[in-house]
């Protein structure tokens, strides 16, 4: 078995961005068919190559628009790279858009079972984990409230609690350490540490360089879609911070 759990080989990602304002999907489709839409090419990632080892914790740092979230979505299988290839050897729990599978008309209780089904869990498994999810999310008082009435922080807490009940080989987290208040953030960090202690690989995007240094052993620095450096988290983060000062 390879020591690598993720292998990223010369990956690039191209988006075609429409430069025209179109008010509805029908008008967009008509213009597209007639060839009257103009697009601007945007390379979110350019020729990215590095590996992540089993049990390693990798932080991805860079300014807004550097390609961090795009790279996470490619690793998670949400996006397919335009060029290059990527190999992932293990199960993935992506914490990229917490609560993305929720139905806002349903209650917290109903959404736990719905989101669990989307993540591949049986109803029996979700019943077994239900109390643990609600305890961690600290939302018992709102169990029968439609989540359309929840704050964004409450939705993220519920999403994080559901997504982290499994024991994945790879945990992908995009800015989830800002969920809730400082007390809940500490709970999130502790749970991530527990997942890591069970041998899981963690890939973390965070604007909090202190969090990356505390959690990650390695880091990759992206700038305008290009890989600037990859190596020990402390050194890479210090180099990155020096560049933005």
QUIVEN-V428183 format. One record per residue. N is the residue number from 1. RES is the residue in one small letter. D_CENTER is the distance of its C-alpha to the mean C-alpha in whole Angstrom. Layout:
N;RES;D_CENTER  N;RES;D_CENTER
This chain:
1;x;26  2;x;24  3;x;23  4;x;20  5;x;17  6;x;15  7;x;18  8;x;17  9;x;20  10;x;21  11;x;18  12;x;18  13;x;17  14;x;19  15;x;19  16;x;22  17;x;23  18;x;25  19;x;28  20;x;30  21;x;29  22;x;30  23;x;30  24;x;30  25;x;28  26;x;32  27;x;33  28;x;30  29;x;31  30;x;34  31;x;34  32;x;31  33;x;34  34;x;37  35;x;35  36;x;35  37;x;32  38;x;31  39;x;27  40;x;26  41;x;24  42;x;21  43;x;20  44;x;16  45;x;16  46;x;20  47;x;21  48;x;18  49;x;19  50;x;18  51;x;18  52;x;16  53;x;18  54;x;18  55;x;18  56;x;17  57;x;14  58;x;13  59;x;12  60;x;11  61;x;13  62;x;15  63;x;16  64;x;15  65;x;15  66;x;15  67;x;12  68;x;10  69;x;7  70;x;9  71;x;9  72;x;6  73;x;7  74;x;10  75;x;9  76;x;8  77;x;11  78;x;10  79;x;12  80;x;15  81;x;16  82;x;20  83;x;21  84;x;21  85;x;19  86;x;17  87;x;17  88;x;15  89;x;18  90;x;16  91;x;14  92;x;11  93;x;9  94;x;5  95;x;4  96;x;3  97;x;6  98;x;8  99;x;12  100;x;11  101;x;14  102;x;16  103;x;20  104;x;21  105;x;24  106;x;24  107;x;24  108;x;22  109;x;24  110;x;24  111;x;20  112;x;19  113;x;21  114;x;20  115;x;16  116;x;17  117;x;19  118;x;16  119;x;14  120;x;18  121;x;20  122;x;23  123;x;25  124;x;27  125;x;24  126;x;22  127;x;26  128;x;26  129;x;22  130;x;23  131;x;25  132;x;22  133;x;20  134;x;22  135;x;23  136;x;20  137;x;19  138;x;22  139;x;23  140;x;26  141;x;28  142;x;26  143;x;26  144;x;28  145;x;27  146;x;25  147;x;21  148;x;22  149;x;24  150;x;21  151;x;20  152;x;16  153;x;16  154;x;18  155;x;15  156;x;12  157;x;14  158;x;15  159;x;12  160;x;11  161;x;14  162;x;14  163;x;11  164;x;12  165;x;16  166;x;16  167;x;16  168;x;14  169;x;15  170;x;11  171;x;9  172;x;5  173;x;4  174;x;4  175;x;7  176;x;8  177;x;11  178;x;13  179;x;13  180;x;17  181;x;20  182;x;20  183;x;21  184;x;18  185;x;16  186;x;18  187;x;18  188;x;14  189;x;15  190;x;18  191;x;16  192;x;13  193;x;17  194;x;18  195;x;16  196;x;16  197;x;20  198;x;20  199;x;19  200;x;15  201;x;14  202;x;11  203;x;8  204;x;8  205;x;7  206;x;10  207;x;13  208;x;15  209;x;17  210;x;19  211;x;15  212;x;15  213;x;18  214;x;18  215;x;16  216;x;15  217;x;18  218;x;17  219;x;16  220;x;15  221;x;17  222;x;16  223;x;18  224;x;19  225;x;17  226;x;19  227;x;19  228;x;21  229;x;21  230;x;19  231;x;21  232;x;21  233;x;19  234;x;22  235;x;24  236;x;21  237;x;20  238;x;23  239;x;24  240;x;21  241;x;22  242;x;26  243;x;25  244;x;24  245;x;27
